[in-house]
């Protein structure tokens, strides 16, 4: 009896169905109250845009998962006229306590056009950064693809095993075990079993045209390791 362990995989690329815009509000100020007030104002403006997009049906939903506020030490120039004892120190750096506040907002869309509109709107807002657009598939689509790819990966492994058995002069191999990617004891796999979305590439246009978003297709992969046995022919 000869044992065979064969890796099988299947991959498909599909167009993304969801795009999530990750926005960050960050305000830095010399006074805690100023940082908090400006951050709250900017955050409220971003949330209003997100809520408006959802209410209009352009966005499937939005979240504001995090807020932050903290103090930190920073080097700042000595201000003019702070006191006679500081004569000659104007413009020299000194350490001072400063304050930072802000929060994150994420808005999910099913079409690129409203994403470009949102990016254009928040791009003109003070204290707001567009961190990235993350592209993905809906859960039903991903599960359907993975189901199909798992079956295809299993067939790929069985065909490979049959080729090896024939080359070795063995009988038709019999499957004795199947392992998902990375679960076979002592064997590694190439990874990628859950499918990893590739980030979209965005090409900047003129200010009048806004941003033209052209996301890359998403690659979904399933991998298995099949253990087989075959008798000498």
N, C-alpha and C positions, 0 to 999 in steps of 0.2 A: 504494500500500500504506500503510495506516494502522496504527501501532503502539499497542497498549493495554497498560497495566500496571495490574492490578486486585488489590486486597487481598481476601482471603477469610478468614473466621474461623468457629469453631464452639465453643460452650461448653456444659458440662453441670455440674450440681451434684449431688453424691452425699453420702450420709452417711459420715462417717469410719469407718474400720475399726480404726485403731490409735491409742492415746493413750500418749504417753511422758511420764512425770513426771520433771521435772528437779529434783533435790535438791542442795543445797549445804551442806556442813559448814564452818563458819568459827568459829575460836576465837581470841580475843585475850587475851594475858596479859602480865604483867610479866617473866616468866622464860621462856626458850626451852623448857626442859624441861616446864614446866607447859602451855604452848600445844600442844606436840607430844603430850603424854600425853592431854590432854582431847580433842584432835582425833582421835587414833587410836581412843579409846574410842567417841566419837560416830560416827565413820566405820564402825567395826566393827558397831555396833548397826544402822545404816542398811543396810549390806551384808547383815546377817543377815535383815532384813525382806525385802530384795529377793530374796535366795536362797530364802527360805521361800515367797514368792509364786510364784517360778518352779518350785520343786519341787512346789507344790500344783497347778500348771497354771493358776493365775490370771494369771500374767505369761508372755509369750512369750520374755522374756529381759531381762537387765540388763547394764549396763556401769558401770565406774568408771574413766573415761578420764583423769582428772587429779587430781593432788595438788599442794599448794603449801605452802611454809613460807618466811617471810622476816621480816626485822627492819625496823622503821620508827621514825621519830622522831615523838613525839606530845606534846601539851601535857597535863600532869597537875598536880594540886594538890600543893604541898609537904607531905609527911607530918608528922604531929605528932611532936614530940620527936626530930627528926633530929639536933639539936645546938644547943648554946647560941649558936653563931655565926649560927644561922639564926633567932634569936628575932624574932618579929614577921612572919615570912614564911609562917607556916602558912596554907594555903588559897590562897596566891598561885600562879599557874600557872608551871610551868617545863618545859623540854623534857627528855624522857627517852626512852631506847630501849625499845621494846616489841616484842612478837613475835606473829605471826599464822600460823596453820596450818590446813589443812583439805583438802577434796577434794570432787569432784563424783560423784554417783551418778545414773544414769538407768535407769528401769524402764519397760518397754513392756507395755501390756495391750491386749486386744481387747474389753474391756467396761468400762463406766464404774463399775460397782459396786465392784470391787476397787480402782479408782483412788481412790474416795472413802474406802475403808477405809485405804489406805496414807497418804493425806493426813491423815486423822484421827490415825493412829498417830504419824507423824513430827511432826505439829503440836504434840504435847505434849512432844517431845524438846528438850532444851537444845542449843544450838549448831547446830540444823538448820533450814534455810529451804527452803520449797517455792517454787522460782523460777517455774515455769510448767508447764502441761500442753500439749504440742504434739500436735496431731491430724494424722493422715495416712492415706493409703491403702496397702494392700499393693502390692508391686511388680507382681504379675500384674494386679491390678485397674487400676492406673494405666496400665500398658502397653496393656491392652485398650482402655481409654477413649481414650487418645491415638491408637491406631490408627484407631478409629472416627471420632474428631474430625478427624484429618488428612484423611481421605476427605471428610468433610462440609465442611471448610473449602475443599478444592479444588473441590468442586461449587458452593459458594457463590461462589467467585471466577469460575468459568466462567459461572454464571447472571448475575452482575453484568456481565461483559464482553459477554454477548449482549444485555443490556438497553441498554448504552451503544452497541453497534454498531447496533442497531435504531434508536435515537434519532438516530444520525448518518447513517442511510441506508446503512449498510455491509452487506456480505454476512456470513454466519456467520463469526465469528472463529476462527482456528486457533491453538492453543497452540504456542508456540515455546520457552518456558522456564518453569520453576517454581522458586521460591526459598522456603526456610523463612524464618520471621519474622526480620527484621533482616539477612538475607544478600544482599538485592538491592543491587547497587552504587548508591550515591547515594540510596537510599530508606530512610527509617526506617519502623518499624512501631509499633503500639500496645503491643507487649510482651505478656508473659503466655503465651508459647508453650509453656512447660513445665508450666503449671498450678501455682498457688500455693495451698497450704492456708490457709484462714482460721483464726485462733485461736478456740478455743472460749470461750464465755461461761459463767462459773460463777456461780450464785446461792447465797449463803451461807444456810444454814438454821440452826435452833437447834443447840446443842451436842449434844443428844441425837440429832438427825437427821443430824448430820454435814454433808457437802456434797452438794448435788444438782448433778450435772454435766449440762449440756445443750449439747453442742457444736454449733456451726453447721455447715452442710453445707460440703463442700469444693468449690471451683470449679476445674475443669480446662478449659483453653483450648488450642486449636491454631490457628495462624495461618500463612497462606502468601501469597506474592505471585506472581501468574501473569502472564507476559508473552505477549501475543497479537498476531496480525496479522490484518487484515481488508481485503479489497478493496472499493473503492467499488461500491455496488449499481447 
